Amino acid sequence: MSISRLPSPWSGDADLDLRLVRYFTVVAEHGNFGRAAEALHVAQPSLSRQIQRLERQLGATLFERTPQGSSLSLAGETFLPQAHHLLDSARAAVVTTQKAREPRTLTVGYADNLIVTAAVRAVREQHPDARVLTRHIAWRDAELLAQGHVDVLAARLPLACPADQLRTTVLYEEPRLLVVPTSHPLADRPSVTLDDFAAEAFVGCATTADMWTAFWRAEPRPDGSNAFVLERVDTFEDKLELIAEGRAVAIIPLGARRRTLRDDLVTVPVIDIEPCKVAVVTRADSDSELVQDFVTAARRELTPPAA
């Protein structure tokens, strides 16, 4: 079989269109322009024009067209392995370049005493090329997520951020507990209700959102009233000090029973208020693969503390 030649403007340094090269390999595989067009999701006349364009670039007829279909010409048979090599090289170039790019970064925020280690480890193992950072933030600084300082945040709800800016995935629920000194009349109770401590004073926080403080003081109460606030403090430790003195009480989540909850304090479950929700929160407009994979890992790995 002789190689058919076409007049060509190719000067030896023209660029081959890899899209046309791919079209050529698909037609060669199917041996039929109609079936190849279906596989490529293009119109058959358009596919024929693209192959003719490639033939003009190469200066050779690539297919022998017959009523039964299309078969490779000698030129087409010669070009086919080189076409596959070109496409393989192009794919390899993309992969190599992506591996050499600047590392992707994910900054995971976590508030209070929540532990995100297992989910962070899972993302690092899934994306060894990524840089996964962690940043502990104070419960009052949830706006760091909306501001872009962290990409995803593990925290207890509610947050002091506009809800329409966030996408929230609840991981689990935690009972809320009343904190009292060991000498308090309620200290030995197996559980309490709101009525049991309705007259108790609470400790306020110096800088918090109204929604947040209302939730952690169980406001409003069933009769529409709010808790009496003794004074406002800046830290959790200062709050515990006032409680230990017998001057106030507080409501905390089960998971906050940490080392700083002192030996002179006890917690009692409150049975008639809704539990606290622990969630992973992202920005509503985030489409990051790393963020989504962290959310998936958090749902699998982050579990509630023992009761």
HUPE-V843789 format. One record per run of one state. SS is the DSSP state (@ for helix, = for strand, . for the rest). FROM is the first residue (numbers start at 0). TO is the last residue. Records with the same first field share a line. If there is no record, write none. Layout:
# HUPE-V843789
SS = FROM-TO ; FROM-TO
This chain:
# HUPE-V843789
. = 0-3 ; 5-16 ; 30-31 ; 40-42 ; 58-58 ; 60-61 ; 66-67 ; 72-72 ; 100-103 ; 111-115 ; 126-129 ; 137-137 ; 141-141 ; 146-150 ; 156-161 ; 174-174 ; 181-189 ; 192-192 ; 197-199 ; 205-208 ; 216-226 ; 233-234 ; 244-247 ; 256-263 ; 270-274 ; 283-287 ; 301-306
= = 4-4 ; 59-59 ; 62-65 ; 68-71 ; 104-110 ; 130-136 ; 151-155 ; 165-173 ; 175-180 ; 190-191 ; 200-204 ; 227-232 ; 248-252 ; 264-269 ; 275-282
@ = 17-29 ; 32-39 ; 43-57 ; 73-99 ; 116-125 ; 138-140 ; 142-145 ; 162-164 ; 193-196 ; 209-215 ; 235-243 ; 253-255 ; 288-300
